[in-house]
């Protein structure tokens, strides 16, 4: 008969083994999917794996579950950033144009281009 302490020790050992063997791969996956905070996403994925460990049918399902969590968290993060960027308003410095120092460093042809771009409508 296995005791709860033995089960917890086995679970911790299995999770530690998965962490050491899969952390780099999950980090690369998050980066390839476009995550700007890949370390945070992978840490959250491992936390969710830890929370749901007892609900897994078998320990072989842990890595595919982890991979799907990384994909889903990355997708949710990117979707959130798209919404934030879509609904953000430009601050006063962006609306007013560039600074006087930046315009002083421009060449004549660059000044003409910047002036023409400022005349275009916002859309």
C-alpha positions in Angstrom: 0.0 0.0 0.0 1.3 3.4 -0.9 1.1 6.3 1.5 0.1 9.8 0.6 3.7 10.9 1.4 5.1 8.3 -1.1 2.6 9.5 -3.8 3.5 13.1 -3.2 7.2 12.3 -3.4 6.7 10.3 -6.7 4.7 13.2 -8.1 7.4 15.7 -7.2 10.1 13.5 -8.7 8.1 13.1 -11.9 7.4 16.8 -12.2 11.1 17.6 -11.5 12.1 15.2 -14.2 9.7 16.7 -16.7 10.8 20.2 -15.8 14.5 19.4 -16.4 13.9 17.5 -19.6 11.2 19.8 -21.1 11.8 23.4 -19.9 14.1 24.3 -22.9 11.8 22.8 -25.4 8.7 24.6 -24.0 10.7 27.9 -23.9 11.6 27.5 -27.6 8.0 26.7 -28.4 6.8 29.8 -26.7 9.4 31.9 -28.5 8.6 30.4 -31.8 4.9 31.1 -31.3 5.8 34.8 -30.7 5.6 35.2 -27.0 7.3 38.3 -25.7 7.3 36.9 -22.1 8.2 33.2 -22.9 9.6 32.5 -19.4 6.5 33.6 -17.7 4.3 31.5 -20.0 6.4 28.4 -19.5 6.3 28.9 -15.7 2.6 29.3 -15.8 2.3 26.1 -17.9 4.3 24.1 -15.4 2.2 25.5 -12.6 -1.0 24.4 -14.3 0.6 21.0 -14.9 1.4 20.8 -11.2 -2.2 21.7 -10.3 -3.8 19.2 -12.6 -1.3 16.4 -12.1 -3.8 14.1 -10.4 -6.4 14.6 -13.2 -4.0 13.3 -15.9 -4.9 9.8 -17.0 -1.3 8.7 -17.2 2.1 10.4 -16.7 2.9 10.0 -20.5 0.1 12.6 -21.1 2.0 15.3 -19.1 4.3 16.5 -21.9 1.5 16.8 -24.5 -0.6 18.6 -21.9 2.3 20.9 -21.1 2.8 21.7 -24.8 -0.9 22.5 -25.3 -0.9 24.8 -22.3 2.1 26.7 -23.6 0.4 27.1 -27.0 -2.9 28.2 -25.5 -1.2 30.7 -23.0 0.8 32.2 -25.8 -2.2 32.5 -28.1 -4.2 34.2 -25.3 -1.3 36.5 -24.5 -0.9 37.6 -28.1 -4.7 38.1 -28.5 -4.7 40.3 -25.4 -1.8 42.4 -26.7 -3.6 42.9 -30.0 -6.7 44.1 -28.2 -4.6 46.5 -26.0 -2.8 47.9 -29.0 -6.0 48.3 -31.0 -7.7 50.3 -28.2 -4.8 52.3 -27.1 -4.7 56.0 -28.0 -1.4 57.6 -29.0 0.1 59.8 -26.4 0.6 63.6 -26.8 4.2 63.2 -28.1 3.2 60.9 -30.8 0.3 63.2 -31.9 2.4 66.3 -31.8 5.1 64.8 -34.0 8.8 64.4 -33.4 11.0 66.4 -31.0 12.8 69.5 -32.1 16.2 67.7 -31.6 15.1 64.9 -33.9 14.0 67.3 -36.6 17.3 69.3 -36.3 19.3 66.2 -37.2 17.3 65.4 -40.3 18.7 66.2 -43.8 16.7 68.4 -46.2 15.3 65.6 -48.2 14.3 63.8 -44.9 12.5 67.0 -43.7 10.5 67.2 -46.9 9.5 63.5 -46.5 8.5 64.1 -42.9 6.5 67.2 -43.8 4.7 65.3 -46.5 3.9 62.4 -44.1 2.5 64.8 -41.5 0.0 66.1 -44.1 -1.5 62.7 -44.7 -4.7 61.8 -42.9 -4.4 59.6 -39.8 -5.8 56.6 -41.7 
